[in-house]
């Protein structure tokens, strides 16, 4: 019964103050509707895309998605977008303002968002008063991301290419030096194929010794050739072995060099599009009905509080 009378009392208060409440409701409704209109708040359009990171090299313990967000938030991408789309003019920021960069970057991060989804993709979201600008910015962000990743990876590849190229030059010099030393031994001592020459000359020498009517000059000549092989054969074999090792190393470095150059020239995508951006045909901000609802609710609750207080004062005066 008490609850019934309390409700009856509340309804009575509302009835007595119905005219002020209607006026407050009407004014708050009209005010919110007017001040949330495009005249006062420019409507903003949202364009977004969802992408997966791909072909990324691991530099730390971050997941590919976290790595992707780090690159998307880099100052290289941010500064390029600010310059390409004249964002200072779009955000009404004067270039001679003492806090120009701070204001510009605050507006940028208010309008450009990168979020990790529960499926490990990244959502790129851009708000702008021009739907075409928001759409173009999302596309540019993806393109700039691909360029930035390739630039970072190419820096490492350039280092590898230069290192391998230096090793190739060193091995080439070593090969030329060893080849020159072998040529000297070939010309001066007639060593062409140490193993075959030793085998053949030894066989010929012992055959000549076995004969009774051997020509001394021929025997002396064969012996001289064998002595040359004994004198310089080990050196020849040592230099020849080093030359083969240098050639093998040079060929390995050459393969690495060609692979790195091929990787540098390869065109790759580092962001696989799951949801492509599109030009919005409906504004995303402000949500006028929500602004009107909140404004009217706040005004009415405030009015009810004041009315309740004034009604009690009137009662006390009557009593």
ChimeraX attribute file (.defattr): number of C-alpha atoms within 10 A of each C-alpha:
attribute: neighborCount
match mode: 1-to-1
recipient: residues
	/A:1	6
	/A:2	7
	/A:3	8
	/A:4	9
	/A:5	10
	/A:6	11
	/A:7	12
	/A:8	12
	/A:9	12
	/A:10	13
	/A:11	13
	/A:12	12
	/A:13	16
	/A:14	16
	/A:15	11
	/A:16	13
	/A:17	15
	/A:18	13
	/A:19	11
	/A:20	13
	/A:21	18
	/A:22	12
	/A:23	11
	/A:24	17
	/A:25	18
	/A:26	13
	/A:27	14
	/A:28	21
	/A:29	19
	/A:30	14
	/A:31	15
	/A:32	20
	/A:33	16
	/A:34	15
	/A:35	14
	/A:36	21
	/A:37	14
	/A:38	11
	/A:39	9
	/A:40	9
	/A:41	12
	/A:42	15
	/A:43	21
	/A:44	20
	/A:45	23
	/A:46	27
	/A:47	25
	/A:48	23
	/A:49	20
	/A:50	20
	/A:51	22
	/A:52	18
	/A:53	20
	/A:54	14
	/A:55	13
	/A:56	16
	/A:57	11
	/A:58	10
	/A:59	9
	/A:60	8
	/A:61	8
	/A:62	11
	/A:63	12
	/A:64	20
	/A:65	20
	/A:66	17
	/A:67	17
	/A:68	24
	/A:69	20
	/A:70	12
	/A:71	17
	/A:72	23
	/A:73	15
	/A:74	12
	/A:75	11
	/A:76	13
	/A:77	19
	/A:78	18
	/A:79	13
	/A:80	14
	/A:81	17
	/A:82	17
	/A:83	10
	/A:84	11
	/A:85	14
	/A:86	11
	/A:87	18
	/A:88	19
	/A:89	12
	/A:90	15
	/A:91	15
	/A:92	10
	/A:93	16
	/A:94	13
	/A:95	12
	/A:96	7
	/A:97	10
	/A:98	9
	/A:99	11
	/A:100	13
	/A:101	13
	/A:102	11
	/A:103	16
	/A:104	21
	/A:105	17
	/A:106	10
	/A:107	16
	/A:108	20
	/A:109	13
	/A:110	11
	/A:111	16
	/A:112	20
	/A:113	16
	/A:114	19
	/A:115	15
	/A:116	16
	/A:117	12
	/A:118	7
	/A:119	8
	/A:120	15
	/A:121	22
	/A:122	24
	/A:123	19
	/A:124	23
	/A:125	20
	/A:126	26
	/A:127	25
	/A:128	24
	/A:129	17
	/A:130	17
	/A:131	22
	/A:132	16
	/A:133	19
	/A:134	26
	/A:135	23
	/A:136	16
	/A:137	25
	/A:138	23
	/A:139	19
	/A:140	17
	/A:141	19
	/A:142	21
	/A:143	15
	/A:144	19
	/A:145	23
	/A:146	18
	/A:147	16
	/A:148	18
	/A:149	21
	/A:150	19
	/A:151	13
	/A:152	12
	/A:153	15
	/A:154	18
	/A:155	13
	/A:156	10
	/A:157	17
	/A:158	14
	/A:159	12
	/A:160	16
	/A:161	21
	/A:162	13
	/A:163	13
	/A:164	21
	/A:165	17
	/A:166	13
	/A:167	16
	/A:168	21
	/A:169	13
	/A:170	13
	/A:171	21
	/A:172	16
	/A:173	13
	/A:174	17
	/A:175	19
	/A:176	13
	/A:177	14
	/A:178	20
	/A:179	16
	/A:180	12
	/A:181	15
	/A:182	19
	/A:183	16
	/A:184	13
	/A:185	18
	/A:186	15
	/A:187	10
	/A:188	9
	/A:189	17
	/A:190	15
	/A:191	21
	/A:192	15
	/A:193	13
	/A:194	17
	/A:195	12
	/A:196	10
	/A:197	17
	/A:198	17
	/A:199	11
	/A:200	11
	/A:201	16
	/A:202	16
	/A:203	11
	/A:204	15
	/A:205	17
	/A:206	12
	/A:207	12
	/A:208	17
	/A:209	13
	/A:210	10
	/A:211	9
	/A:212	7
	/A:213	8
	/A:214	12
	/A:215	11
	/A:216	11
	/A:217	9
	/A:218	12
	/A:219	16
	/A:220	12
	/A:221	12
	/A:222	18
	/A:223	16
	/A:224	13
	/A:225	18
	/A:226	19
	/A:227	13
	/A:228	16
	/A:229	21
	/A:230	13
	/A:231	12
	/A:232	16
	/A:233	22
	/A:234	12
	/A:235	15
	/A:236	22
	/A:237	15
	/A:238	11
	/A:239	17
	/A:240	18
	/A:241	13
	/A:242	16
	/A:243	20
	/A:244	13
	/A:245	14
	/A:246	21
	/A:247	17
	/A:248	13
	/A:249	16
	/A:250	22
	/A:251	14
	/A:252	13
	/A:253	21
	/A:254	16
	/A:255	13
	/A:256	16
	/A:257	20
	/A:258	13
	/A:259	13
	/A:260	20
	/A:261	16
	/A:262	11
	/A:263	14
	/A:264	17
	/A:265	10
	/A:266	9
	/A:267	10
	/A:268	13
	/A:269	17
	/A:270	21
	/A:271	21
	/A:272	15
	/A:273	16
	/A:274	13
	/A:275	12
	/A:276	13
	/A:277	20
	/A:278	17
	/A:279	16
	/A:280	17
	/A:281	11
	/A:282	11
	/A:283	17
	/A:284	15
	/A:285	16
	/A:286	16
	/A:287	11
	/A:288	16
	/A:289	12
	/A:290	12
	/A:291	16
	/A:292	20
	/A:293	15
	/A:294	15
	/A:295	17
	/A:296	21
	/A:297	15
	/A:298	13
	/A:299	18
	/A:300	17
	/A:301	11
	/A:302	13
	/A:303	16
	/A:304	16
	/A:305	12
	/A:306	11
	/A:307	18
	/A:308	15
	/A:309	11
	/A:310	11
	/A:311	14
	/A:312	12
	/A:313	12
	/A:314	10
	/A:315	9
	/A:316	8
	/A:317	7
	/A:318	7
	/A:319	6
